Amino acid sequence: MIIKDFKPFSGVHCESTATGNLLQHIGIEISEPMIFGLMEGIGYGYFSFKTMPFPFIGGRIKQFETTENLCRNLNLELDTKETSSVKKAWANVESEISAGNPVGLQLDMYHLDYFPEKFHFAGHFVAMFGFDSTHAYLVDTNRGDMKTSLESLELARNEKGAMAAKNRSYTIKKIGETNDISSVIITAIKRNAEVFLNPPIKNLGYKGISKTAKELPKYFDNNPDTRGMNFQIMGSLMEDAGTGGSIFRNLYRDFLKESAELLSNDRLGGASEEYAEIAKKWKEVSDHLVETGKTDNRKHLEDACGILEELSGLERENMEKLLEL
């Protein structure tokens, strides 16, 4: 069963790509940066999980809150299903696909057949648009159309641990008049800024960026046997796999630029230029972390942490300006 006339939406971030596929299928064609901005997605988080061998560094707000924010901003119906039963989880997906509706899935990338990197990350998102007797057909970020065995999909969806959801699947439908994008942009920006500037714990927002600068040297000192490989993976994930680095700052840069043109707002254009410079600095951080792992040279880590402290201040200042819009 393959959904007729389904056209894949390709993006650089897993959740905005998955949700973008669902939007496009119901006739809402907007760019990935605009999707991410209306998700109120820009953020930051630093966490240590027992299921991960190195700290998690994330450049966005909590998983799935982004899609909830987007649907609220655009007046769309978000139908979310979760269950501890793998049989019911499959039935939830099968019924929607059979009805011609692509489905967003949250799962653990570890089990997917096409991922060569084998580590657990249960906050990954894909869009599913079909299945046959042996495989599920998915869209996964800029990998395009992929397939994985039904057995691997079941394991990925039912995985436990940090950031996992109970076989979460979701669909998006129109429930009436969709809100005009230009009417909700400023509200989305200000809500996002408010969350970033007022984190409930010091691991989040601009405070979390500063905390990372203080915690990473401790991790380096306390893990001499594994830090080489782990710092390389950490830096690579930040930049290439969508957990942080410059990817989200580049998306937000482009969102602000697109919004500036749509609303004829020079202040948004200025904020976009500032995020362009911020994104470059995040790329420097991830590069230094990779080099820390390759060389075991603490100087690269110190350079990364110095930039992180600078970024904490720069991002706070930029969000304060956006809050005043």
Secondary structure, 3 states (H helix, E strand, C coil): CECCCCCCCCCCCHHHHHHHHHHHHCCCCCCHHHHHHHCCCEEEEEECCCCCCCCEEEEECCCCHHHHHHHHHHCEEEEEECCCCHHHHHHHHHHHHHCCCCEEEEECHHHCCCCCCCCCCCCEEEEEEEECCCEEEEECHHHCEEEEEHHHHHHHHCCCCCCCCCCCEEEEEECCCCCCHHHHHHHHHHHHHHHHHCCCCCCEHHHHHHHHHHHHHHHHHHCCCCHHHHHHHHHHHHHHCCCCCCHHHHHHHHHHHHHHHHHCCHHHHHHHHHHHHHHHHHHHHHHHHHHHHHHCCHHHHHHHHHHHHHHHHHHHHHHHHHHCC
